């Protein structure tokens, strides 16, 4: 019986270079990866994530190696290979490395396969020779070249300069840790579906498969090692979902401490792909309306709810235009997971930092404000609006909410986590109450509407 040969590193490097070039041109990495063949996708994704986490350093090194920037495709391939060589170690050092998911290749392998990738792409012989010369020069002059980069923030931290400077202003005591945490791979965290099983039983089911986990939050399990979802017990039958611990806080913040009857009306205003929608329904019987402006993303909400055995009304509509979809009946609770910079989830989406521009923040803040203003009149007196973003920038969190409170006298801020900041693996994440955990960066504010 013939077995399918795994794609070569040269092939993966070639496709990785195309992916990171697409990101440089403004395309989402997820969209580009979705177009790859299934057998290529896992390896290319791992390479692309690694390269984008070291893109600032790799670009700066290449600029020192060449007088003139190579054509885009060749530039992307060279930077991809350099990103691997930056972490090349000898065997003794490699044995001591414990960083999960780190990609390690011998230097000669990377050089050889990068040259082969040029040939796979039908590059000219002189291009292959150029790649070989650049990479070998880096290996000879590594210490000198890397020393020259010490004073370049983009090369040191692997983020755009505007991003670094904004974090320095927003979180002067913690900006370095936030940047470092964003360059680590996030753990795989599950949310156990209360309607199908209980967390203790499911944890034992995982353990029987040799998969250890730790508790997080009310419904979460952090896996010691990531697993394909097909291997998770009962995943297809809705026993669990993949959702970061930070995102799992939303349902409890909106629902806990109140009595919710089966006719309580709840709006999830920007619901796709439906993780928070589902968690709300797993925890309470609700009359829930889930909105999203993108029809394809609404299909993902439907698919997730169907797998989990849950029901909600799902509509494709712009939450900022209630006249197009609202039936005039006020909501008891509203979840507004607003569009944002996604600056808190870069460890899971390393392309975000290179796709965003400084000017995007002002535009996103305006969208968030418009959504808040449009949805606030739809909330009953005595109701609760939970505003959240997967951002660590204060303009999209603390400052946005403070401005809203100043505009609306009926709005009362209840005890809320505020900015949830990611931490370097092994240290303690931080909420306002110093609750430990391995979280993505998030912001949460519970805003209650006074009765009078």
N, C-alpha and C positions, 0 to 999 in steps of 0.2 A: 504494500500500500504506500503510495507516495504522500509525503507530508509537505505542506506548503512552507517554503523557505521564508524566514523572517526578512523583512526589508533591510538592506544594507545601511550602514551609517551614512554612506555617500548619498543614497537615495533620500534618506530622512533629512540630511543636511540641505539637499537641493530643495525639497519641499518646505523645510523650515525657512530657508532664505526667502522663498516666495511669500510665505505667510508674514514674516516681519516686514518685508517690503510693502505688502498690502496695508499693514498697520501704519507704516510711515506715510502712506498715501491716503489715510483716513478711514480705512475699513476696519470693522470689528474682527478681532481674531476668531471669535466663535463662529461668525458667518463664514470666514475663509476655511476654517477647519471642517465645517459641516459639509463642504464640497469634496473632501478627500475620500478616497476609498477606505472602507472600514479597516482593512488590515494595516493601512498606513497611519491612520488617525492617532492611535495612542502614542506611538513613538514620536511622531511629529509634534503632537501637542506638548509632550514632556520637553522636547528640545526647544520649542518656541517659548514656552513659559520660562525656561532657564535663560534663554538668550535675552528676552525682554526684561528680565530681572537684572541683567548685567549690560544692558544696551548702552547706557551712558558711558561706562568704562570702555567697552569695546569700541565705540565710535571715537572716543578720545584717543585711544591707543592707535587706531588706524590713522587718524589725522597726523600723528607723530611719525608714522611709518612711511607715509606717501606724501608727495608734494601736491598732488592734484587728486581730488576725490574721484574714485573709479565710477564707472557707469552704475546706475542704481542696482541692477541685479547682482553685479560682482561685488559691490559695496556691501549688500545684505549678506552675501555668502561669506565674505571675509570677516565681517563682524560676528556672524554666527559661529564661525570656527574660533575666532579669538575669545568669544565668551566661554567656550569650552576650555581653551588653553589657559585662561585666567585662573581656573581652579584645578589645573593638572597638578598632581602630587606624586611623590614616589610611593612605592609599595608599603613601606613602613608607616608613612604618614597616613596613607589610605586606610590601613587597618585601624587607626585610631579615630578616624572620622565617623561620627554617628549621626550627622545631619540627615534627616529623613528625606528621601527623594533626590539627593544630590546626584548629579550626573558626573561620572568619573571615567575618563578615557586616557590612555597613555598618549603622550604628546605625538609620537610618531604615527599613531593611529589617526589622530585628528588631522594631521597634515596630509597624510596619504589619502584619507577619505574626502577631504576638502578638494584636493586636486582631482580625485575621481568624480566628484560632484560636478566640477566644471565640464569634464568630458561627457558626463551623462547628459548635461544640458546642451551638449554640442557646442561648447565654447571653443574659441580658437586656441591653438597650441600655446601662443604667447600669453593668453589669459591663464592657462594652467601653470605656466612657468612663473607668472607674476604672483599667483596665489601661493605657490610653493616658496618663492623668495620672501614674500612678506611674512608668512607664518614662521619660517625658519629664522628670520631676523628677529622677530619678537622673542623667540625662545633664547636666542643668544643675548639679547639686550633687555630681558624682562625686568630685572631689578632697576636698571636706569630709567626705563620708560615708565614704570609704575611710580617711581619716585617723582617724576615730573608731573604726575597727575594729582599729587596730594593736595594741591591748592585749588583744584577745580571741583566745585561742589557737585556738578552734574556727574562727573566721573566718579567721585567718591561715593555718592549716595544713590546714583542711578535713578534720578528723578529730574524733571525739568526744573530750571532755576526758580521760576515763579512759584512752583509747588513747594519747594523747600522754604522759600522766603515767607510764604503764607503760613506754613506750619510754625515757623519760628515766631511769627507774630501771634498766632492763635494759641500756641501751646509752648511757651518759652522754656518751660522746665522739662518737657517730655518729647520735643520734636524729634530728637535723634532716635529715641526708642520707637516712635511711630514709624519712621522711615525704615528702620531695621526690620520691624515686624512685617511691614509690607513686602519685604523681599524674601520672606519665608513662605513655604507652602502651608496653607491652612489644613487643619485636621478634617477628617470626614466625620461629620456629626449627623446623627439620626434623630428624628422626632417620632416617638412611638405613638401610634394611633390608639387612643384610649378606647375607642369604640370596637376595636378588634382584639386587643390584648392589653396586658398591663406591662409596665416597664421591667419589673423584676423577672417576669416569665420570659420576656423577649431577650433580656440580657443573658439568661441561661441558654436560650436557643442559640444565641450567637456563640456562647462559650463552647457549646457542643461541636461547633464547626471550627473551633480553635481560634475564634476571634474575640480577643479581650476588649473590654470597654470600661469607661468610667462615667459616672452620673454627672449631668449638668442640667441646671434648671429644673423645671417640673416634669418635663416629658423627654428630655434629651439624653442621648448616649454618645459619648465621644469615642470613636474606634481607635484602638492602638495602632492599627494599620488599615489603610483604605482598602475597600473591597469593591469589586464590580457589583452593581445593584442586583444583577441576576443571581448572585450568590447569597444575597441577604434573605433569610427565612421569611417567606410570606410576602415578599415585596410586591409581587404582581397582584396579590390578593389584598393589598392595602394595609399590611401590618405596620408599615413605617414609611417615612419620607426622608429624603436628604435635605437638611436645613441647618444652617449655622446657628449656634447657640444665641447669638445676638438677635437674629430674626425671630427666634422662638419666644422672645420676651413680649412680643406685641400682643398676643392673645390675652395673656394674664393681665397686662397693664390696662387693656380696654375693658375686660370682663370682671376681674376679681373685685370682691367687696360689694357687689350689687346682686340683686335678685333678677334673673332673666327668665321671663316666661317664654313659651314657645312662639308667641306672636311679637316678641321684641324685634323691632325693625333696625337692622344694622346695614350700613353702607361701607363696602370696601371700595374706595374711590379709584385707586390705581392698582388693580388687583393682580395682574399677570406677573408671574406664571401661576399664581394661585396658592402658594405655600401658606401665607398668612390667612387667606380665606378658609382654607381647609382646616387650619389649626383652630380657628374660631368655631367652626362647625363641629370639630371633634370634642370641643369642651362644653358646648351649649347648644340647645335647640333654638334656632334663630330663624327669623324671616330675613334672609340676607340677600342683598343685591350686590353683585360684583361687576364693576365697570372696568373697561380698558379701552383705550382709543385705537388699539391695533387689533384688527380682526384675526390675524394669525395667532397673536398672543392670547386672544380669547379662546381659541381652540385648545391651547395648552391648559387653560383653566378648566375647561370641560373635561379634558383627558385626565387631569389630576383628580378632580372630584369623582369621576367615574371609577377610577382605580381604587379610591379610598372609600367608596360607597356613600358618598355625601351628596347633598342636593342644595343648590342655590340658583337664583336667577342670575344669568350672566348676560350682560349687554355690551355691545361695542358702541361706546359713546365717549365724548369728551366730558370729564367730570367738571371742567370749568364752565360748561354751558348747560346748566340744569334745565333750561327751557326746552332742550332737545330730548330729555329723558325722564325728568322728575314728574311724578304723578300728583304732587302737592301734599303728600302725607309726610310729616316730619319723622326724622330718624331718632331712635333712642341713643344710638352710638354711631360714630363715624371713624373709620380708620383711613387716614391719609398718609400713605407711604409715597411721598412725593418724588417726582423726578429730580435727580440730583447729580452731582459730579461723580458719584460712586467712589469717592476718595477713601472710603473706609473698607472697601473690599478688593483692594489692589493685590492682595496676596492670592486671591482666587481669579482675578482678572488683571494680569500684569500689563496688558495692553492699554488699560484705561489711562494710566499716567502719560502715555505718549500720544493718546488720541485727544485728550483735553487741552484746551487753551485757556490762558488766564481770563480772557474775555467771556468764556463760557459761564463762569461763576455768576457774573452779574445777570446774564440772561436766565440762568436757572433760578436764581433768587426771585426774579420777576415772575416766573411761572409758578413757583411755590406760593408766592403772595397772592397771585390771581386765584389759585385753587382754594386757599384758605378763605379768601373773601367770598368766593362763590358758594362754598359748602357751609360756612357758618350759619347762614339763615335757615338752612335745612335741618338744623339740629334742634330738638325739643329743649325748652327750658328744663334744667335738671339733667340734661344729657351730657355725654362726654365725647370729645373729639381727641383722638390720639394722633398727633403729628409725629412722623418719623422720616428720617433719611438715612441712607447708608453712607454718610459723609462725616468726616472729622473736621471739616471747615466750619468755623463758628458762624459765618454768614448764612449758612444753610441750616443752622440749628439754633443755638442760643440767641443770636442776634435777630433771626427771623421771628422767633417766638416772642421775644421782648417787644419788638415793634408791633406785633399783632396785639399783644395785651394792652399796649398803650392806645391802640385804635378802638378797642372794644371793652367797655366797662363791664359788660356781662361776663367776660371771659376771666376765669379764675384758674391759675396754674396749681394743679394738685401735685403732691410729691411725685417726682419723676426722676428717672435715671439721668437725664441730661445727656452729655456727651460720653459715650462709651468708647474708650480708646484701646486699640490693640496693643499688645505687649509682646516683646521678644519671647519666643518659646522657652519655657522653664522659669520665667518670671511671672509676676501676678498681674493679670488684667485689672482694669480699674473702672468701677462705676462710682457714682457719687457716694455710695455707702461702702466703698472698698470691697465689694463682693468679688471673690476671685473667679477666674474663668479664662478660657481661651476663646476670645470673641473676635469677630470682625468689628471694624469701627462702625458705630451707629450713633444716632441721636434720637432720643425719645422725650416727648413732652405731652403730659395728660392735661387737657384744657377742658374744664367743666363750664357749662353755661348756667349762670345763676338763675334762680327762679324768678327773680324780679330785678 
